[in-house]
Amino acid sequence: MAQQRKPDELDSIIQSSLLEFAEWIDHHAWFGREKEAVSLYVLGFLQKHCRPRTILSDATQIGIEVAVPQIGDSGTRRRCMSTKT
């Protein structure tokens, strides 16, 4: 079971992985569509931050193009999100 979440633990993971992704994009002069960028980010950068007993303990917590229940809206989708297991 995951440890109790520190207030900024997930924010720190996302910030670090996005910075790594941005640096990679700059270095490789990569160009692509939004969906390709999301897949590259999730599979190439965010997933590497999964660690046992942390807020992001398993890659199965990450979803791409997943339905997200919303109050009063049945069709909302998110490009990328992380959930508790």
N, C-alpha and C positions, 0 to 999 in steps of 0.2 A: 504494500500500500504506500502511496506517495506521502512524503513528509508534508507537514502543515506548510502552506504557501506563505512565503515572505511577500510582503506587499509589492515589491518591485521585481520579483524573480522572473516572471513571464516577460515583463517589459524589458528587462535586461537581456534575456535570450533573444527576443525579437530585435532589439536594437543592435546587438552584436552580430546577429546573422544577416541583418539588412546591410550593415556596414561592410561585412565581408562580401556580400553579393554586389554591392555598388562598386567596391574596389575591383572585383573580378570583371564586372561589366566595363569599367574604365580601361583596365589593362588589356582586355581582349577585344575591345571595340565591337562588342556583340550588339546586334540589332535583331529584334524579333517582335512578334505580336504579344499583346498582354497575356493571353493564356499560356503562351510559351514561356514568358518571363515568370509567371506564377509557378509553373511546373519546375522550371530551372531553380528558382529560389527555394521552393519546398524540398525538392529531392536533392539538390546540390548543396544547400546551405543550412536551412532550418533543421532538417532531419539529423544533421550531425550534432546538434545540441541536445538530443534526447539522451538522458542519463537516468539510471535507476534511482528511485527515491527522491526525485525532483518533481517540480510541477509539470515538466514535459518528460515523462518517464518512458514513453513508448511512442514509436512513429504512428501507431494506429490511432493516436489522439489527434492527428493532423488530417484534415480533410480538404480536398480541392473540389470546388463546385458542388457543395453540399447544401441541402435544404436546412434552413435554420428556423425553428418555430418562433413566430413573432405574435404578440398580442394583436389581434385584429387583422392579421395579414398571413394568408396561408401559402404564399408563393415566394417568399424571400429566399434568396440564395446568396452564399458568400463564396468569394474566390478561394480564400484560405482561412482556416480557423483551427484552433486547438481546443480540445475538450478534456475534461477530467475523465479518467478511466474508472 
